[in-house]
Amino acid sequence: MDSGEYACPVCGQPVDTVVRRHKTLGAWVPAWVPGPCRNPRCTAGPEEPGAARAAGPRETDRDTQDRENRQDRQQHRDRQKITGHH
C-alpha cells in the first residue's frame, strides 16, 4: 500500500483520505486521516442517513476554535487572579 492510500481495516477496500485539524502549540495544523468505508456490505460502513442529525448538531471547526479561545481567556484571567497581576 502506498503511504498516501488508506484501506478499510474490516474489508480492505480503499477509502478516501480526509483532512482533519488539531491544535498544536496554539496553531491549527492539518492531519490527513482515512475516511469512512463506502462499501455497502462492510460492517464498518458509513452511519445510517440521518443518524448524525439525530444526535444533534455537530460542532464545526470554527465552534471548536471559539470554545478553545474562550477557555484560554478564562485560564489567563484565572492565572491573573492567583498571581495578583492585572
FIGUMI-83255 format. One record per residue (C-alpha): residue in one letter; x, y, z. Coordinates in steps of 0.2 Angstrom, whole numbers, padded with zeros to 4 digits, always signed. Example, Ala and Ser with C-alpha at 12.3 -4.5 7.8 and 13.67 -1.06 7.14 Angstrom:
% FIGUMI-83255
a+0062-0022+0039
s+0068-0005+0036
END
This chain:
% FIGUMI-83255
m+0000+0000+0000
d+0006+0017-0005
s+0009+0029+0010
g-0004+0040+0003
e-0018+0027+0002
y-0028+0020+0016
a-0039+0004+0017
c-0054-0001+0027
p-0047-0011+0042
v-0063-0023+0040
c-0065-0026+0022
g-0049-0020+0014
q-0057-0009+0002
p-0048+0008-0002
v-0055+0023+0007
d-0054+0041+0004
t-0041+0052+0013
v-0049+0066+0023
v-0042+0081+0032
r-0045+0085+0050
r-0037+0099+0060
h-0030+0099+0078
k-0022+0112+0088
t-0003+0111+0092
l+0006+0125+0101
g-0008+0137+0098
a-0009+0134+0079
w-0021+0123+0069
v-0012+0110+0059
p-0019+0098+0046
a-0020+0079+0049
w-0024+0068+0034
v-0033+0053+0040
p-0043+0038+0032
g-0061+0042+0028
p-0076+0031+0031
c-0078+0015+0021
r-0091+0017+0007
n-0093-0002+0004
p-0112-0005+0007
r-0108-0023+0013
c-0095-0019+0025
t-0099-0018+0044
a-0088-0003+0046
g-0098+0007+0033
p-0105+0024+0035
e-0118+0028+0048
e-0137+0027+0043
p-0143+0043+0035
g-0149+0055+0047
a-0140+0046+0062
a-0128+0061+0064
r-0143+0073+0064
a-0152+0063+0077
a-0138+0065+0089
g-0138+0084+0087
p-0129+0097+0078
r-0110+0094+0075
e-0098+0106+0082
t-0089+0115+0067
d-0070+0119+0067
r-0075+0137+0070
d-0086+0132+0085
t-0071+0122+0092
q-0059+0136+0089
d-0071+0149+0098
r-0073+0137+0113
e-0055+0135+0115
n-0051+0153+0114
r-0064+0156+0127
q-0056+0143+0138
d-0039+0151+0135
r-0045+0168+0140
q-0053+0161+0156
q-0037+0152+0161
h-0027+0168+0158
r-0040+0178+0169
d-0039+0164+0182
r-0020+0165+0182
q-0020+0184+0184
k-0031+0182+0199
i-0020+0169+0208
t-0004+0179+0205
g-0011+0196+0208
h-0006+0203+0191
h-0018+0213+0180
END
